[in-house]
Every structure is written in structure tokens, then in C-alpha cells.
């Protein structure tokens, strides 16, 4: 092998090493930039205080989806004032200090306790404020409307599904009689379960008038 051949071989090897280093360095830099870009995107998404929701989706707050638009009491309801707004009870209106929580009054499916007040309690009872109370006597009056709203939301209906409009105490509708039977059933089941669990209207109805088969 001549001296020229050796020089060409050395030059070729050196050029190959340099080219390999340049290509490897470029590839590594590109991968690093891609990873940094991905991390920045994830950080941007995770740092958002409010997730982007599709148009028309109910607002989300406090870890619980809120109903889109508050459920209002119909005109003429005993808890609606002359100005069309919920009338304040002795303990305050819904969402006001001393009144039922606004989220409950707005239509939560979570069923408040159906248990009556202790015998010695001086708190106003539902039958003292409302007419024709039969199966839930002794329940605090301030708890009555949250209970009604829980029924309403759990079945996806309006107040007039069970009640006669402007004559809420009447028993003319069969659905009201069925509701009383369902209330007794829920109380009996929860009484048998004790502290193991709790059922409600929503357990079966899931926002429908009739539970799915």
C-alpha cells in the first residue's frame, strides 16, 4: 500500500467520524427540543384552572357539574314571593345565610335526610308551614324544598308532575300518591341498611320518570 493510499484512508475515516458526530448531534438536539415542547404543552394544559368545555355544556364548579340554568319554582308556589323570586323563610332564602344551600335549591339529585326532628325540637316542621303533609311529618320546614328539588331532579320532571299548579296541597294526581309510596319505600330500605349505605330516588330513576329496566 502506497503512502497516498494510507492518507486517503485516514482522511476518509476522519471525515466519516466528523459526519457521524454532526448527524448524531443534530438528531439528539431535535429529540430534546421535541421533548421540551411536549412538556410545555402538558404544563400549559395542566395549569389551566378551568377545562375547556364544548358549547352548551353545563358549567363545572367545585368538582361537581352544576345544572345549566337554575331550576325555578313555578309562579304561585307558596315559596315564591310577589316579585317572582323565592320567598325567604324564617331562616333565609335559598342560597342566603341560614337558608338551604343554593346548589341544593338549584336541583341537586342528592336526597337530604328524610328523618324527622327530635320530639323536643322547637324548629319549625314541614307540616307547620305547608299543607297536607302526610308521610314526612316532622321534617324541618327549611329542609322541605331541598327534598322536593331532589325528587324533581332525580326524575327529570317539573313540580306539576305530582302537584296541581297553584293548589299544591291537593291529592288529585296519581303521581303524588305514587310518590308517597316511593318515599316510604326509600325510608324502609335505608332503615334496613342501617349505616351500610343509603339509597335515593336517583339510585333507580337516574333522571327518568320511570327507572330503566
Residue pairs with C-beta under 8 A, 6 or more apart in sequence:
50 60
51 60
53 59
53 60
56 68
57 68
58 65
58 66
58 67
58 68
59 65
59 66
59 68
60 66
64 103
66 103
66 106
67 106
67 107
67 153
70 105
70 106
70 107
71 106
71 107
71 149
71 152
71 153
73 79
73 80
73 86
73 159
74 80
74 158
74 159
74 160
74 165
75 84
76 165
76 166
77 159
77 168
78 87
78 130
78 168
79 86
79 87
79 89
79 145
80 86
80 87
81 87
81 88
85 93
86 93
86 94
86 105
87 93
88 96
88 99
89 99
89 129
89 141
89 142
90 124
91 98
91 99
91 142
92 98
92 99
93 99
94 100
94 101
94 102
94 104
94 105
94 106
94 145
95 101
95 102
95 105
99 105
99 142
100 142
100 143
100 145
100 146
101 146
104 110
104 112
104 146
104 149
104 150
105 145
105 146
105 149
106 149
107 149
107 152
107 153
108 146
108 149
108 150
108 153
109 150
109 153
109 154
109 200
109 201
109 202
109 207
110 150
110 200
110 202
111 147
111 150
111 154
111 186
111 200
111 201
111 202
112 143
112 146
112 147
112 150
113 143
114 136
114 139
114 147
114 183
114 186
114 187
114 190
115 139
116 125
116 136
116 137
116 138
116 139
117 123
117 125
117 138
117 139
117 140
123 140
123 141
123 142
124 140
124 141
124 142
125 137
125 138
125 139
125 140
125 141
126 133
126 136
126 137
126 138
126 139
126 140
126 141
126 143
126 144
127 133
127 137
127 138
128 141
129 141
129 144
130 141
130 144
130 168
130 169
131 168
131 169
132 169
132 170
132 171
134 180
135 180
135 183
135 184
136 144
136 147
136 183
139 147
148 159
150 200
150 201
150 202
151 162
151 179
151 201
152 158
152 159
152 161
153 202
153 207
154 200
154 201
154 202
154 205
154 206
154 207
155 161
155 201
155 205
155 207
155 208
155 209
156 205
156 207
156 208
156 209
157 209
159 165
159 168
161 173
161 175
161 209
162 173
162 175
162 176
162 179
163 170
163 173
163 176
164 170
164 172
164 173
171 177
182 201
186 199
186 200
186 201
189 199
190 198
190 199
193 199
204 211
205 211
206 212
